[in-house]
Amino acid sequence: MGAFVTAAILENIVPEKLSSGFTGSLVFGSIVSATDPVAVVALLKELGASKKLSTLIEGESLLNDGTATVLFTVVLVN
């Protein structure tokens, strides 16, 4: 969802002569939609949260990164 929202916003903000179309916006959206949980995991360790919660957040981040990679590849191939 984040990649598509980013692409839609970018498509409406960037002037026509600089835009590479919705496909280019979607490629950019897929790149910036991948999340980085390092700060969250560091904060959880500092607060003494359970290891299970940290593992869940890291797993969710891997799923997000994988989804962003697949979307990036699909958009570039088509």
mmJSON file of the N, C-alpha and C atoms, coordinates in Angstrom:
{"data_MODEL":{"atom_site":{
"group_PDB":["ATOM","ATOM","ATOM","ATOM","ATOM","ATOM","ATOM","ATOM","ATOM","ATOM","ATOM","ATOM","ATOM","ATOM","ATOM","ATOM","ATOM","ATOM","ATOM","ATOM","ATOM","ATOM","ATOM","ATOM","ATOM","ATOM","ATOM","ATOM","ATOM","ATOM","ATOM","ATOM","ATOM","ATOM","ATOM","ATOM","ATOM","ATOM","ATOM","ATOM","ATOM","ATOM","ATOM","ATOM","ATOM","ATOM","ATOM","ATOM","ATOM","ATOM","ATOM","ATOM","ATOM","ATOM","ATOM","ATOM","ATOM","ATOM","ATOM","ATOM","ATOM","ATOM","ATOM","ATOM","ATOM","ATOM","ATOM","ATOM","ATOM","ATOM","ATOM","ATOM","ATOM","ATOM","ATOM","ATOM","ATOM","ATOM","ATOM","ATOM","ATOM","ATOM","ATOM","ATOM","ATOM","ATOM","ATOM","ATOM","ATOM","ATOM","ATOM","ATOM","ATOM","ATOM","ATOM","ATOM","ATOM","ATOM","ATOM","ATOM","ATOM","ATOM","ATOM","ATOM","ATOM","ATOM","ATOM","ATOM","ATOM","ATOM","ATOM","ATOM","ATOM","ATOM","ATOM","ATOM","ATOM","ATOM","ATOM","ATOM","ATOM","ATOM","ATOM","ATOM","ATOM","ATOM","ATOM","ATOM","ATOM","ATOM","ATOM","ATOM","ATOM","ATOM","ATOM","ATOM","ATOM","ATOM","ATOM","ATOM","ATOM","ATOM","ATOM","ATOM","ATOM","ATOM","ATOM","ATOM","ATOM","ATOM","ATOM","ATOM","ATOM","ATOM","ATOM","ATOM","ATOM","ATOM","ATOM","ATOM","ATOM","ATOM","ATOM","ATOM","ATOM","ATOM","ATOM","ATOM","ATOM","ATOM","ATOM","ATOM","ATOM","ATOM","ATOM","ATOM","ATOM","ATOM","ATOM","ATOM","ATOM","ATOM","ATOM","ATOM","ATOM","ATOM","ATOM","ATOM","ATOM","ATOM","ATOM","ATOM","ATOM","ATOM","ATOM","ATOM","ATOM","ATOM","ATOM","ATOM","ATOM","ATOM","ATOM","ATOM","ATOM","ATOM","ATOM","ATOM","ATOM","ATOM","ATOM","ATOM","ATOM","ATOM","ATOM","ATOM","ATOM","ATOM","ATOM","ATOM","ATOM","ATOM","ATOM","ATOM","ATOM","ATOM","ATOM","ATOM","ATOM","ATOM","ATOM","ATOM","ATOM","ATOM"],
"id":[1,2,3,4,5,6,7,8,9,10,11,12,13,14,15,16,17,18,19,20,21,22,23,24,25,26,27,28,29,30,31,32,33,34,35,36,37,38,39,40,41,42,43,44,45,46,47,48,49,50,51,52,53,54,55,56,57,58,59,60,61,62,63,64,65,66,67,68,69,70,71,72,73,74,75,76,77,78,79,80,81,82,83,84,85,86,87,88,89,90,91,92,93,94,95,96,97,98,99,100,101,102,103,104,105,106,107,108,109,110,111,112,113,114,115,116,117,118,119,120,121,122,123,124,125,126,127,128,129,130,131,132,133,134,135,136,137,138,139,140,141,142,143,144,145,146,147,148,149,150,151,152,153,154,155,156,157,158,159,160,161,162,163,164,165,166,167,168,169,170,171,172,173,174,175,176,177,178,179,180,181,182,183,184,185,186,187,188,189,190,191,192,193,194,195,196,197,198,199,200,201,202,203,204,205,206,207,208,209,210,211,212,213,214,215,216,217,218,219,220,221,222,223,224,225,226,227,228,229,230,231,232,233,234],
"type_symbol":["N","C","C","N","C","C","N","C","C","N","C","C","N","C","C","N","C","C","N","C","C","N","C","C","N","C","C","N","C","C","N","C","C","N","C","C","N","C","C","N","C","C","N","C","C","N","C","C","N","C","C","N","C","C","N","C","C","N","C","C","N","C","C","N","C","C","N","C","C","N","C","C","N","C","C","N","C","C","N","C","C","N","C","C","N","C","C","N","C","C","N","C","C","N","C","C","N","C","C","N","C","C","N","C","C","N","C","C","N","C","C","N","C","C","N","C","C","N","C","C","N","C","C","N","C","C","N","C","C","N","C","C","N","C","C","N","C","C","N","C","C","N","C","C","N","C","C","N","C","C","N","C","C","N","C","C","N","C","C","N","C","C","N","C","C","N","C","C","N","C","C","N","C","C","N","C","C","N","C","C","N","C","C","N","C","C","N","C","C","N","C","C","N","C","C","N","C","C","N","C","C","N","C","C","N","C","C","N","C","C","N","C","C","N","C","C","N","C","C","N","C","C","N","C","C","N","C","C","N","C","C","N","C","C"],
"label_atom_id":["N","CA","C","N","CA","C","N","CA","C","N","CA","C","N","CA","C","N","CA","C","N","CA","C","N","CA","C","N","CA","C","N","CA","C","N","CA","C","N","CA","C","N","CA","C","N","CA","C","N","CA","C","N","CA","C","N","CA","C","N","CA","C","N","CA","C","N","CA","C","N","CA","C","N","CA","C","N","CA","C","N","CA","C","N","CA","C","N","CA","C","N","CA","C","N","CA","C","N","CA","C","N","CA","C","N","CA","C","N","CA","C","N","CA","C","N","CA","C","N","CA","C","N","CA","C","N","CA","C","N","CA","C","N","CA","C","N","CA","C","N","CA","C","N","CA","C","N","CA","C","N","CA","C","N","CA","C","N","CA","C","N","CA","C","N","CA","C","N","CA","C","N","CA","C","N","CA","C","N","CA","C","N","CA","C","N","CA","C","N","CA","C","N","CA","C","N","CA","C","N","CA","C","N","CA","C","N","CA","C","N","CA","C","N","CA","C","N","CA","C","N","CA","C","N","CA","C","N","CA","C","N","CA","C","N","CA","C","N","CA","C","N","CA","C","N","CA","C","N","CA","C","N","CA","C","N","CA","C","N","CA","C","N","CA","C","N","CA","C","N","CA","C"],
"label_alt_id":[null,null,null,null,null,null,null,null,null,null,null,null,null,null,null,null,null,null,null,null,null,null,null,null,null,null,null,null,null,null,null,null,null,null,null,null,null,null,null,null,null,null,null,null,null,null,null,null,null,null,null,null,null,null,null,null,null,null,null,null,null,null,null,null,null,null,null,null,null,null,null,null,null,null,null,null,null,null,null,null,null,null,null,null,null,null,null,null,null,null,null,null,null,null,null,null,null,null,null,null,null,null,null,null,null,null,null,null,null,null,null,null,null,null,null,null,null,null,null,null,null,null,null,null,null,null,null,null,null,null,null,null,null,null,null,null,null,null,null,null,null,null,null,null,null,null,null,null,null,null,null,null,null,null,null,null,null,null,null,null,null,null,null,null,null,null,null,null,null,null,null,null,null,null,null,null,null,null,null,null,null,null,null,null,null,null,null,null,null,null,null,null,null,null,null,null,null,null,null,null,null,null,null,null,null,null,null,null,null,null,null,null,null,null,null,null,null,null,null,null,null,null,null,null,null,null,null,null,null,null,null,null,null,null],
"label_comp_id":["MET","MET","MET","GLY","GLY","GLY","ALA","ALA","ALA","PHE","PHE","PHE","VAL","VAL","VAL","THR","THR","THR","ALA","ALA","ALA","ALA","ALA","ALA","ILE","ILE","ILE","LEU","LEU","LEU","GLU","GLU","GLU","ASN","ASN","ASN","ILE","ILE","ILE","VAL","VAL","VAL","PRO","PRO","PRO","GLU","GLU","GLU","LYS","LYS","LYS","LEU","LEU","LEU","SER","SER","SER","SER","SER","SER","GLY","GLY","GLY","PHE","PHE","PHE","THR","THR","THR","GLY","GLY","GLY","SER","SER","SER","LEU","LEU","LEU","VAL","VAL","VAL","PHE","PHE","PHE","GLY","GLY","GLY","SER","SER","SER","ILE","ILE","ILE","VAL","VAL","VAL","SER","SER","SER","ALA","ALA","ALA","THR","THR","THR","ASP","ASP","ASP","PRO","PRO","PRO","VAL","VAL","VAL","ALA","ALA","ALA","VAL","VAL","VAL","VAL","VAL","VAL","ALA","ALA","ALA","LEU","LEU","LEU","LEU","LEU","LEU","LYS","LYS","LYS","GLU","GLU","GLU","LEU","LEU","LEU","GLY","GLY","GLY","ALA","ALA","ALA","SER","SER","SER","LYS","LYS","LYS","LYS","LYS","LYS","LEU","LEU","LEU","SER","SER","SER","THR","THR","THR","LEU","LEU","LEU","ILE","ILE","ILE","GLU","GLU","GLU","GLY","GLY","GLY","GLU","GLU","GLU","SER","SER","SER","LEU","LEU","LEU","LEU","LEU","LEU","ASN","ASN","ASN","ASP","ASP","ASP","GLY","GLY","GLY","THR","THR","THR","ALA","ALA","ALA","THR","THR","THR","VAL","VAL","VAL","LEU","LEU","LEU","PHE","PHE","PHE","THR","THR","THR","VAL","VAL","VAL","VAL","VAL","VAL","LEU","LEU","LEU","VAL","VAL","VAL","ASN","ASN","ASN"],
"label_asym_id":["A","A","A","A","A","A","A","A","A","A","A","A","A","A","A","A","A","A","A","A","A","A","A","A","A","A","A","A","A","A","A","A","A","A","A","A","A","A","A","A","A","A","A","A","A","A","A","A","A","A","A","A","A","A","A","A","A","A","A","A","A","A","A","A","A","A","A","A","A","A","A","A","A","A","A","A","A","A","A","A","A","A","A","A","A","A","A","A","A","A","A","A","A","A","A","A","A","A","A","A","A","A","A","A","A","A","A","A","A","A","A","A","A","A","A","A","A","A","A","A","A","A","A","A","A","A","A","A","A","A","A","A","A","A","A","A","A","A","A","A","A","A","A","A","A","A","A","A","A","A","A","A","A","A","A","A","A","A","A","A","A","A","A","A","A","A","A","A","A","A","A","A","A","A","A","A","A","A","A","A","A","A","A","A","A","A","A","A","A","A","A","A","A","A","A","A","A","A","A","A","A","A","A","A","A","A","A","A","A","A","A","A","A","A","A","A","A","A","A","A","A","A","A","A","A","A","A","A","A","A","A","A","A","A"],
"label_entity_id":["1","1","1","1","1","1","1","1","1","1","1","1","1","1","1","1","1","1","1","1","1","1","1","1","1","1","1","1","1","1","1","1","1","1","1","1","1","1","1","1","1","1","1","1","1","1","1","1","1","1","1","1","1","1","1","1","1","1","1","1","1","1","1","1","1","1","1","1","1","1","1","1","1","1","1","1","1","1","1","1","1","1","1","1","1","1","1","1","1","1","1","1","1","1","1","1","1","1","1","1","1","1","1","1","1","1","1","1","1","1","1","1","1","1","1","1","1","1","1","1","1","1","1","1","1","1","1","1","1","1","1","1","1","1","1","1","1","1","1","1","1","1","1","1","1","1","1","1","1","1","1","1","1","1","1","1","1","1","1","1","1","1","1","1","1","1","1","1","1","1","1","1","1","1","1","1","1","1","1","1","1","1","1","1","1","1","1","1","1","1","1","1","1","1","1","1","1","1","1","1","1","1","1","1","1","1","1","1","1","1","1","1","1","1","1","1","1","1","1","1","1","1","1","1","1","1","1","1","1","1","1","1","1","1"],
"label_seq_id":[1,1,1,2,2,2,3,3,3,4,4,4,5,5,5,6,6,6,7,7,7,8,8,8,9,9,9,10,10,10,11,11,11,12,12,12,13,13,13,14,14,14,15,15,15,16,16,16,17,17,17,18,18,18,19,19,19,20,20,20,21,21,21,22,22,22,23,23,23,24,24,24,25,25,25,26,26,26,27,27,27,28,28,28,29,29,29,30,30,30,31,31,31,32,32,32,33,33,33,34,34,34,35,35,35,36,36,36,37,37,37,38,38,38,39,39,39,40,40,40,41,41,41,42,42,42,43,43,43,44,44,44,45,45,45,46,46,46,47,47,47,48,48,48,49,49,49,50,50,50,51,51,51,52,52,52,53,53,53,54,54,54,55,55,55,56,56,56,57,57,57,58,58,58,59,59,59,60,60,60,61,61,61,62,62,62,63,63,63,64,64,64,65,65,65,66,66,66,67,67,67,68,68,68,69,69,69,70,70,70,71,71,71,72,72,72,73,73,73,74,74,74,75,75,75,76,76,76,77,77,77,78,78,78],
"pdbx_PDB_ins_code":[null,null,null,null,null,null,null,null,null,null,null,null,null,null,null,null,null,null,null,null,null,null,null,null,null,null,null,null,null,null,null,null,null,null,null,null,null,null,null,null,null,null,null,null,null,null,null,null,null,null,null,null,null,null,null,null,null,null,null,null,null,null,null,null,null,null,null,null,null,null,null,null,null,null,null,null,null,null,null,null,null,null,null,null,null,null,null,null,null,null,null,null,null,null,null,null,null,null,null,null,null,null,null,null,null,null,null,null,null,null,null,null,null,null,null,null,null,null,null,null,null,null,null,null,null,null,null,null,null,null,null,null,null,null,null,null,null,null,null,null,null,null,null,null,null,null,null,null,null,null,null,null,null,null,null,null,null,null,null,null,null,null,null,null,null,null,null,null,null,null,null,null,null,null,null,null,null,null,null,null,null,null,null,null,null,null,null,null,null,null,null,null,null,null,null,null,null,null,null,null,null,null,null,null,null,null,null,null,null,null,null,null,null,null,null,null,null,null,null,null,null,null,null,null,null,null,null,null,null,null,null,null,null,null],
"Cartn_x":[0.822,0.0,0.868,1.935,2.804,3.434,3.812,4.425,3.433,2.189,1.179,0.775,0.679,0.35,1.481,2.718,3.865,3.881,3.604,3.58,2.481,1.303,0.199,0.512,1.095,1.451,2.536,3.54,4.622,4.109,3.185,2.618,1.885,1.303,0.565,1.445,2.607,3.476,4.486,5.086,6.148,5.55,6.127,5.62,5.7,4.818,4.731,6.053,6.771,7.999,9.116,9.012,10.007,9.554,8.288,7.736,8.09,8.317,8.562,7.343,6.195,4.956,4.718,3.574,3.219,4.163,4.697,5.631,6.885,7.432,8.604,8.303,7.123,6.71,6.545,6.038,5.853,7.192,8.157,9.507,10.079,9.952,10.43,9.685,8.375,7.574,7.988,8.313,8.739,10.099,10.95,12.268,12.138,11.352,11.273,10.295,9.506,8.552,9.177,10.369,11.049,11.435,11.074,11.291,12.595,13.101,14.324,14.016,13.971,13.556,14.691,15.87,17.025,16.766,16.215,15.964,14.919,13.895,12.84,13.389,14.162,14.731,15.708,16.5,17.425,16.653,15.562,14.738,14.11,13.645,13.064,14.1,15.328,16.385,16.689,16.694,16.964,15.874,14.631,13.512,13.337,14.075,13.99,12.795,12.335,11.207,11.633,10.664,10.956,11.64,12.409,13.097,12.08,10.941,9.909,9.364,9.151,8.651,9.674,10.944,11.993,12.052,11.905,11.924,10.73,9.559,8.367,8.557,9.126,9.334,10.369,11.429,12.432,11.848,11.002,10.348,9.399,8.672,7.755,8.528,9.694,10.525,11.029,11.404,11.838,10.715,9.498,8.34,8.121,8.222,8.069,9.154,10.393,11.496,11.314,10.87,10.625,9.521,8.465,7.358,7.799,8.582,9.089,9.998,10.81,11.71,10.921,9.897,9.06,8.339,7.771,7.073,8.037,9.233,10.245,10.56,10.763,11.099,9.95,8.735,7.565,7.361,7.515,7.32,8.393,9.628,10.711,10.589,10.11,9.98,8.857,7.792,6.648,6.847],
"Cartn_y":[-1.196,0.0,1.263,1.228,2.403,2.761,1.75,2.002,2.654,2.184,2.744,4.156,4.395,5.746,6.712,6.274,7.111,7.422,6.409,6.615,7.593,7.471,8.369,9.809,9.989,11.336,11.92,11.127,11.591,11.965,11.174,11.433,12.777,13.18,14.444,15.637,15.401,16.503,16.879,15.892,16.132,16.707,17.771,18.338,17.328,17.493,16.544,16.362,17.442,17.316,16.61,16.496,15.765,14.358,14.062,12.771,11.678,10.492,9.339,8.435,8.984,8.222,7.48,6.808,6.103,4.937,4.332,3.218,3.675,4.802,5.344,5.715,6.268,6.618,5.368,4.297,3.049,2.394,2.497,1.992,2.746,4.072,4.876,4.514,4.344,3.969,2.632,1.678,0.369,0.45,1.356,1.509,2.128,3.172,3.871,3.229,2.249,1.624,0.565,0.101,-0.879,-0.206,-0.849,-0.25,-0.734,0.015,-0.334,-0.381,-1.575,-1.698,-1.542,-1.129,-1.096,-0.209,0.968,1.88,1.306,0.675,0.105,-1.043,-1.934,-3.069,-2.579,-1.563,-1.002,-0.408,0.274,0.843,-0.255,-1.318,-2.43,-3.07,-3.221,-3.792,-2.866,-1.561,-0.585,-0.604,-0.81,-0.839,-2.195,-3.193,-4.512,-5.332,-5.091,-5.853,-7.293,-8.149,-9.572,-9.837,-10.912,-11.312,-11.714,-12.258,-12.677,-11.474,-10.351,-9.147,-8.625,-8.616,-8.177,-9.081,-10.389,-11.333,-11.116,-10.852,-10.576,-9.324,-8.284,-7.041,-7.243,-7.984,-8.259,-9.115,-10.087,-10.919,-10.119,-9.204,-8.346,-7.458,-6.993,-6.173,-6.974,-8.237,-9.089,-9.296,-9.476,-9.633,-8.356,-7.203,-5.925,-5.744,-6.069,-5.937,-6.875,-8.092,-9.046,-8.585,-8.052,-7.538,-6.364,-5.463,-4.318,-4.776,-5.8,-6.324,-6.958,-7.726,-8.362,-7.295,-6.288,-5.22,-4.49,-4.179,-3.511,-4.344,-5.639,-6.525,-6.637,-6.785,-6.91,-5.643,-4.496,-3.228,-3.042,-3.396,-3.225,-4.197,-5.415,-6.407,-6.014,-5.446,-5.057,-3.68],
"Cartn_z":[0.0,0.0,0.0,0.788,0.868,-0.46,-1.231,-2.534,-3.484,-3.478,-4.372,-3.942,-2.648,-2.165,-2.507,-2.301,-2.647,-4.136,-4.96,-6.416,-6.811,-6.201,-6.528,-6.127,-4.95,-4.501,-5.404,-5.719,-6.576,-7.96,-8.464,-9.793,-9.83,-8.705,-8.65,-8.299,-7.719,-7.302,-8.381,-9.028,-10.001,-11.29,-11.805,-13.065,-14.21,-15.194,-16.31,-17.05,-17.284,-18.076,-17.315,-15.983,-15.206,-14.854,-15.053,-14.655,-15.649,-15.151,-16.013,-16.053,-15.704,-15.736,-14.432,-14.38,-13.154,-12.89,-13.943,-13.756,-13.027,-13.435,-12.754,-11.314,-11.094,-9.734,-8.883,-9.481,-8.748,-8.421,-9.311,-9.009,-7.818,-7.833,-6.707,-5.426,-5.527,-4.36,-3.784,-4.637,-4.133,-3.454,-3.908,-3.285,-1.898,-1.771,-0.484,0.489,0.046,0.958,1.845,1.502,2.35,3.669,4.775,6.093,6.709,7.663,8.374,9.868,10.453,11.855,12.867,12.438,13.331,14.543,14.338,15.454,16.407,15.852,16.697,17.536,16.912,17.64,18.711,18.398,19.399,20.575,20.299,21.364,22.212,21.577,22.332,23.25,22.772,23.615,24.786,24.508,25.567,26.632,26.206,27.142,27.811,27.351,27.962,27.504,26.288,25.75,25.486,25.347,25.159,23.82,23.779,22.557,21.486,21.914,20.964,20.189,20.87,20.202,19.193,19.572,18.636,17.416,17.635,16.525,15.599,16.161,15.346,14.491,15.059,14.31,13.205,13.5,12.473,11.35,11.698,10.683,9.811,10.426,9.67,8.707,9.136,8.269,7.071,7.304,6.193,5.188,5.68,4.793,3.976,4.624,3.912,2.853,3.205,2.249,1.066,1.336,0.253,-0.671,-0.104,-0.906,-1.768,-1.2,-1.96,-3.095,-2.836,-3.876,-5.01,-4.675,-5.7,-6.522,-5.858,-6.577,-7.52,-7.037,-7.85,-9.102,-8.896,-10.022,-11.009,-10.514,-11.39,-12.206,-11.588,-12.31,-13.377,-13.072,-14.026,-15.207,-14.969,-16.035,-16.993,-16.453,-17.304,-17.772],
"occupancy":[1.0,1.0,1.0,1.0,1.0,1.0,1.0,1.0,1.0,1.0,1.0,1.0,1.0,1.0,1.0,1.0,1.0,1.0,1.0,1.0,1.0,1.0,1.0,1.0,1.0,1.0,1.0,1.0,1.0,1.0,1.0,1.0,1.0,1.0,1.0,1.0,1.0,1.0,1.0,1.0,1.0,1.0,1.0,1.0,1.0,1.0,1.0,1.0,1.0,1.0,1.0,1.0,1.0,1.0,1.0,1.0,1.0,1.0,1.0,1.0,1.0,1.0,1.0,1.0,1.0,1.0,1.0,1.0,1.0,1.0,1.0,1.0,1.0,1.0,1.0,1.0,1.0,1.0,1.0,1.0,1.0,1.0,1.0,1.0,1.0,1.0,1.0,1.0,1.0,1.0,1.0,1.0,1.0,1.0,1.0,1.0,1.0,1.0,1.0,1.0,1.0,1.0,1.0,1.0,1.0,1.0,1.0,1.0,1.0,1.0,1.0,1.0,1.0,1.0,1.0,1.0,1.0,1.0,1.0,1.0,1.0,1.0,1.0,1.0,1.0,1.0,1.0,1.0,1.0,1.0,1.0,1.0,1.0,1.0,1.0,1.0,1.0,1.0,1.0,1.0,1.0,1.0,1.0,1.0,1.0,1.0,1.0,1.0,1.0,1.0,1.0,1.0,1.0,1.0,1.0,1.0,1.0,1.0,1.0,1.0,1.0,1.0,1.0,1.0,1.0,1.0,1.0,1.0,1.0,1.0,1.0,1.0,1.0,1.0,1.0,1.0,1.0,1.0,1.0,1.0,1.0,1.0,1.0,1.0,1.0,1.0,1.0,1.0,1.0,1.0,1.0,1.0,1.0,1.0,1.0,1.0,1.0,1.0,1.0,1.0,1.0,1.0,1.0,1.0,1.0,1.0,1.0,1.0,1.0,1.0,1.0,1.0,1.0,1.0,1.0,1.0,1.0,1.0,1.0,1.0,1.0,1.0,1.0,1.0,1.0,1.0,1.0,1.0,1.0,1.0,1.0,1.0,1.0,1.0],
"B_iso_or_equiv":[0.0,0.0,0.0,0.0,0.0,0.0,0.0,0.0,0.0,0.0,0.0,0.0,0.0,0.0,0.0,0.0,0.0,0.0,0.0,0.0,0.0,0.0,0.0,0.0,0.0,0.0,0.0,0.0,0.0,0.0,0.0,0.0,0.0,0.0,0.0,0.0,0.0,0.0,0.0,0.0,0.0,0.0,0.0,0.0,0.0,0.0,0.0,0.0,0.0,0.0,0.0,0.0,0.0,0.0,0.0,0.0,0.0,0.0,0.0,0.0,0.0,0.0,0.0,0.0,0.0,0.0,0.0,0.0,0.0,0.0,0.0,0.0,0.0,0.0,0.0,0.0,0.0,0.0,0.0,0.0,0.0,0.0,0.0,0.0,0.0,0.0,0.0,0.0,0.0,0.0,0.0,0.0,0.0,0.0,0.0,0.0,0.0,0.0,0.0,0.0,0.0,0.0,0.0,0.0,0.0,0.0,0.0,0.0,0.0,0.0,0.0,0.0,0.0,0.0,0.0,0.0,0.0,0.0,0.0,0.0,0.0,0.0,0.0,0.0,0.0,0.0,0.0,0.0,0.0,0.0,0.0,0.0,0.0,0.0,0.0,0.0,0.0,0.0,0.0,0.0,0.0,0.0,0.0,0.0,0.0,0.0,0.0,0.0,0.0,0.0,0.0,0.0,0.0,0.0,0.0,0.0,0.0,0.0,0.0,0.0,0.0,0.0,0.0,0.0,0.0,0.0,0.0,0.0,0.0,0.0,0.0,0.0,0.0,0.0,0.0,0.0,0.0,0.0,0.0,0.0,0.0,0.0,0.0,0.0,0.0,0.0,0.0,0.0,0.0,0.0,0.0,0.0,0.0,0.0,0.0,0.0,0.0,0.0,0.0,0.0,0.0,0.0,0.0,0.0,0.0,0.0,0.0,0.0,0.0,0.0,0.0,0.0,0.0,0.0,0.0,0.0,0.0,0.0,0.0,0.0,0.0,0.0,0.0,0.0,0.0,0.0,0.0,0.0,0.0,0.0,0.0,0.0,0.0,0.0],
"pdbx_formal_charge":[null,null,null,null,null,null,null,null,null,null,null,null,null,null,null,null,null,null,null,null,null,null,null,null,null,null,null,null,null,null,null,null,null,null,null,null,null,null,null,null,null,null,null,null,null,null,null,null,null,null,null,null,null,null,null,null,null,null,null,null,null,null,null,null,null,null,null,null,null,null,null,null,null,null,null,null,null,null,null,null,null,null,null,null,null,null,null,null,null,null,null,null,null,null,null,null,null,null,null,null,null,null,null,null,null,null,null,null,null,null,null,null,null,null,null,null,null,null,null,null,null,null,null,null,null,null,null,null,null,null,null,null,null,null,null,null,null,null,null,null,null,null,null,null,null,null,null,null,null,null,null,null,null,null,null,null,null,null,null,null,null,null,null,null,null,null,null,null,null,null,null,null,null,null,null,null,null,null,null,null,null,null,null,null,null,null,null,null,null,null,null,null,null,null,null,null,null,null,null,null,null,null,null,null,null,null,null,null,null,null,null,null,null,null,null,null,null,null,null,null,null,null,null,null,null,null,null,null,null,null,null,null,null,null],
"auth_seq_id":[1,1,1,2,2,2,3,3,3,4,4,4,5,5,5,6,6,6,7,7,7,8,8,8,9,9,9,10,10,10,11,11,11,12,12,12,13,13,13,14,14,14,15,15,15,16,16,16,17,17,17,18,18,18,19,19,19,20,20,20,21,21,21,22,22,22,23,23,23,24,24,24,25,25,25,26,26,26,27,27,27,28,28,28,29,29,29,30,30,30,31,31,31,32,32,32,33,33,33,34,34,34,35,35,35,36,36,36,37,37,37,38,38,38,39,39,39,40,40,40,41,41,41,42,42,42,43,43,43,44,44,44,45,45,45,46,46,46,47,47,47,48,48,48,49,49,49,50,50,50,51,51,51,52,52,52,53,53,53,54,54,54,55,55,55,56,56,56,57,57,57,58,58,58,59,59,59,60,60,60,61,61,61,62,62,62,63,63,63,64,64,64,65,65,65,66,66,66,67,67,67,68,68,68,69,69,69,70,70,70,71,71,71,72,72,72,73,73,73,74,74,74,75,75,75,76,76,76,77,77,77,78,78,78],
"auth_comp_id":["MET","MET","MET","GLY","GLY","GLY","ALA","ALA","ALA","PHE","PHE","PHE","VAL","VAL","VAL","THR","THR","THR","ALA","ALA","ALA","ALA","ALA","ALA","ILE","ILE","ILE","LEU","LEU","LEU","GLU","GLU","GLU","ASN","ASN","ASN","ILE","ILE","ILE","VAL","VAL","VAL","PRO","PRO","PRO","GLU","GLU","GLU","LYS","LYS","LYS","LEU","LEU","LEU","SER","SER","SER","SER","SER","SER","GLY","GLY","GLY","PHE","PHE","PHE","THR","THR","THR","GLY","GLY","GLY","SER","SER","SER","LEU","LEU","LEU","VAL","VAL","VAL","PHE","PHE","PHE","GLY","GLY","GLY","SER","SER","SER","ILE","ILE","ILE","VAL","VAL","VAL","SER","SER","SER","ALA","ALA","ALA","THR","THR","THR","ASP","ASP","ASP","PRO","PRO","PRO","VAL","VAL","VAL","ALA","ALA","ALA","VAL","VAL","VAL","VAL","VAL","VAL","ALA","ALA","ALA","LEU","LEU","LEU","LEU","LEU","LEU","LYS","LYS","LYS","GLU","GLU","GLU","LEU","LEU","LEU","GLY","GLY","GLY","ALA","ALA","ALA","SER","SER","SER","LYS","LYS","LYS","LYS","LYS","LYS","LEU","LEU","LEU","SER","SER","SER","THR","THR","THR","LEU","LEU","LEU","ILE","ILE","ILE","GLU","GLU","GLU","GLY","GLY","GLY","GLU","GLU","GLU","SER","SER","SER","LEU","LEU","LEU","LEU","LEU","LEU","ASN","ASN","ASN","ASP","ASP","ASP","GLY","GLY","GLY","THR","THR","THR","ALA","ALA","ALA","THR","THR","THR","VAL","VAL","VAL","LEU","LEU","LEU","PHE","PHE","PHE","THR","THR","THR","VAL","VAL","VAL","VAL","VAL","VAL","LEU","LEU","LEU","VAL","VAL","VAL","ASN","ASN","ASN"],
"auth_asym_id":["A","A","A","A","A","A","A","A","A","A","A","A","A","A","A","A","A","A","A","A","A","A","A","A","A","A","A","A","A","A","A","A","A","A","A","A","A","A","A","A","A","A","A","A","A","A","A","A","A","A","A","A","A","A","A","A","A","A","A","A","A","A","A","A","A","A","A","A","A","A","A","A","A","A","A","A","A","A","A","A","A","A","A","A","A","A","A","A","A","A","A","A","A","A","A","A","A","A","A","A","A","A","A","A","A","A","A","A","A","A","A","A","A","A","A","A","A","A","A","A","A","A","A","A","A","A","A","A","A","A","A","A","A","A","A","A","A","A","A","A","A","A","A","A","A","A","A","A","A","A","A","A","A","A","A","A","A","A","A","A","A","A","A","A","A","A","A","A","A","A","A","A","A","A","A","A","A","A","A","A","A","A","A","A","A","A","A","A","A","A","A","A","A","A","A","A","A","A","A","A","A","A","A","A","A","A","A","A","A","A","A","A","A","A","A","A","A","A","A","A","A","A","A","A","A","A","A","A","A","A","A","A","A","A"],
"auth_atom_id":["N","CA","C","N","CA","C","N","CA","C","N","CA","C","N","CA","C","N","CA","C","N","CA","C","N","CA","C","N","CA","C","N","CA","C","N","CA","C","N","CA","C","N","CA","C","N","CA","C","N","CA","C","N","CA","C","N","CA","C","N","CA","C","N","CA","C","N","CA","C","N","CA","C","N","CA","C","N","CA","C","N","CA","C","N","CA","C","N","CA","C","N","CA","C","N","CA","C","N","CA","C","N","CA","C","N","CA","C","N","CA","C","N","CA","C","N","CA","C","N","CA","C","N","CA","C","N","CA","C","N","CA","C","N","CA","C","N","CA","C","N","CA","C","N","CA","C","N","CA","C","N","CA","C","N","CA","C","N","CA","C","N","CA","C","N","CA","C","N","CA","C","N","CA","C","N","CA","C","N","CA","C","N","CA","C","N","CA","C","N","CA","C","N","CA","C","N","CA","C","N","CA","C","N","CA","C","N","CA","C","N","CA","C","N","CA","C","N","CA","C","N","CA","C","N","CA","C","N","CA","C","N","CA","C","N","CA","C","N","CA","C","N","CA","C","N","CA","C","N","CA","C","N","CA","C","N","CA","C","N","CA","C","N","CA","C","N","CA","C","N","CA","C"],
"pdbx_PDB_model_num":[1,1,1,1,1,1,1,1,1,1,1,1,1,1,1,1,1,1,1,1,1,1,1,1,1,1,1,1,1,1,1,1,1,1,1,1,1,1,1,1,1,1,1,1,1,1,1,1,1,1,1,1,1,1,1,1,1,1,1,1,1,1,1,1,1,1,1,1,1,1,1,1,1,1,1,1,1,1,1,1,1,1,1,1,1,1,1,1,1,1,1,1,1,1,1,1,1,1,1,1,1,1,1,1,1,1,1,1,1,1,1,1,1,1,1,1,1,1,1,1,1,1,1,1,1,1,1,1,1,1,1,1,1,1,1,1,1,1,1,1,1,1,1,1,1,1,1,1,1,1,1,1,1,1,1,1,1,1,1,1,1,1,1,1,1,1,1,1,1,1,1,1,1,1,1,1,1,1,1,1,1,1,1,1,1,1,1,1,1,1,1,1,1,1,1,1,1,1,1,1,1,1,1,1,1,1,1,1,1,1,1,1,1,1,1,1,1,1,1,1,1,1,1,1,1,1,1,1,1,1,1,1,1,1]
}}}
